[in-house]
Amino acid sequence: MNQNFDIIIVGGGAAGFFTAINIVEKNPKLKVAILERGAEVLQKVRISGGGRCNVTHACFIPNELVKYYPRGEKELRGPFHQFCSGDTIEWFEKHGVELKIEDDGRMFPVSNSSQTIIECFLTATQKLGIEVLTGQSVQSIFKKDALWKIETQNENYIAEKLILATGSNPKVWEMLQTYGHAIVSPVPSLFTFNIKDSRIKELPGVAAQVTVKVKDTKLTSTGPLLITHWGMSGPAVLKLSAWGARILHDKNYQFTIFVNWLNDIETSEAEKILKDLKQEHAKKAVSKKSHFDFPNRLWESLVLASGIEAVTKWADLSKVQLQNLSNQLTKGTFQVNGKSTFKEEFVTAGGIDLKEINFKTMESKLHENLYFAGEIVNIDAITGGFNFQNAWTSGFILANAI
């Protein structure tokens, strides 16, 4: 038996639900179904932002917002002029969900629970009569007589329009390749760096405002860095992992980084500061107190790594020791061997080639009535609510077009 719908959306995640709700709100006559391969919908929403769901980011200017997307910056400029973070806030408010801004610009539901977002979507789909069908793993997609036929392992569906919101799903990408779509091969995007180094071994939980550079590349990033049990994390590292997704993949995640613990202070300037400290604190032990904006434990570790003993006084520092310390502070060299997933943020760089999509409608340029929403396309962002914003924007534009 074939089940007939006007529109079928494959993928019961953020992009799929948002698209479905917006379509039926704009045209209640349309019969719409969401097909989800798992037993539960909105699983990624549930675990995102540590279970709080980082809905969007408080960046309200489209030309500024696009800068957070290593892939998709150019293509998203037009879409963000149609539906930006401010529109997201308004949309959720209209649907009974109030959002709040945190100090770093990330936005969460006031309830601090992703369940609020999930309930908002489930309530809306029920109210609008959108069918949500779980356990529907798509096996094949055909186009016949201007209709799309979707076969799952236990049902056949027919629809006039097909929307794919399947995220980083290799099986769906393979199906699209048989329809002539080019897929940019997927590589991990948001990840932390695995580093074994005596300088940071005893310092998990220590954070500092730094500049990080990857040796022999143009990759550089500033922001908070967090030392972890397995190496380094925090926004500075995650930004590097996003912008360098392809480069670091090609290096097989084996590379060298330089960390400037003083952020924007150059080595020569650091040396001058240390000389002044030598005059000022002559009789005090160098290792005892950090004179910079990071914890004493990190300072002590860098002092010892510079060949300065714990009891050495400032007055007794040699020229070489001063140089060593300024180098440790401004261009500490660390070897990265591998990566780890950042919390549950499994973001992938890669997907449908952006040249094959009309960003005014999110429709395929190759096939009429085939649309894409969310991360299935080669767009990804750094952490902070930007990947969800891409899901909302693409879903909204698509719904408008349909």
Protein Blocks (a to p, Z undefined) as FASTA:
>chain_A
ZZddfbdcehjafklmmmmmmmmmmmmmbccddddfblbehklmmmgghhnopabacdfb
fklmmmmpmghjlmmmmmmmmocfklmmmmmmmnopacdddfkopacdfklpaklmmmmm
mmmmmmnopacdehiacfbdcdeehiacdddfkbccddfbdcddehjafklmmmmmmnop
acdddddfbdcdddddfklmmmghiacddddddehiabdceddddddfklpgdjklmmmm
mmmmmmmmmnoopacddddfklpacfklmmmmmmmmmmmmmmpcfklpccbfcdfklmmm
mmmmnopafklcfklpcfklmmmmmmmmmmcccddedjddehjlccdeedjdfklpcfkn
opafkbghiacehjlbccdddeehjmmmmmmmmmmmmmmmZZ
